[in-house]
């Protein structure tokens, strides 16, 4: 399996677009914490210059820390989406479910953030999944198809992963 730099760039761009839809949920809870926003700025910079740097990885870890520290579940999911978006260029060319998780996580956590903000309303998450599907570049669809299909699982997150994965394979 191969993943081109163009695949990584398009995945990063799509991931940033997904996260920006829910980033205000984090910023409303922690207005002085810029780590998730900086992670999105980092992935956007990557999409322009295509260079995977240590700084981008650090931005991803910082957004992950912000998710752990914020007290609101919706805000935490939005920060996790930013973490995964900044980490998108680091997925490995391995046909494993773990790698597909990294490709799909920004959109999945986008959906989960919206659900939690709406009081666990699955309809809000499903709407975000539909948005992500409608806006995914064809190259990202093809990338997802190279990974093993995800199973439905038992948790809501696993269901969202499966829902998005199955739709991108059609």
C-alpha positions, 0 to 999 in steps of 0.5 A: 500500500502506498500513500502519496504526499498528495493523498496526505495533503488532501486528507489534511485539507479535508480534516481541517475543514471538518474540524473548523465546523466544531472548533467554536465548541472548544473555543467557547469553553476555553477561549484562551486556549489556542492549542486546537486552533494552532493545530488546524493552522499547522495542518493548513500550512502543511497542505500548502507546503507539504512538509511534515515537521516536528512542529506539526506533530507537537501541535497535534499532541498539544491539541490532545492535551487541550482535549484532556484538560477541558472540562466539557465533553463536546469541547474535548471531542472538538479538540480531539478532532483537531489533534487527529487532523494535525496528525493526518499526514503521519498515517502509515501505509499499512492496511490496518484498521488502526491507520483507517482510524487516523484517516477518519478520526477528524470527521468522526470526532467532528460528529461526536462533538456536535452530538455532545453539544446537542445533548447526545442527539445522534441526529446532529452527529449524523448530519456532520457525517453527511457533511463530511461525506459530501465534502471528501475529496475523491482521493481521500475516498480512494485512500479509505478504500485501501484500508480494511473496512471498519466493523460497526462495533459497540460504542457510539464512536465505533458506530460513527467510524463504521457509518463514515467508512461504509459511506466512503466505500460506496 
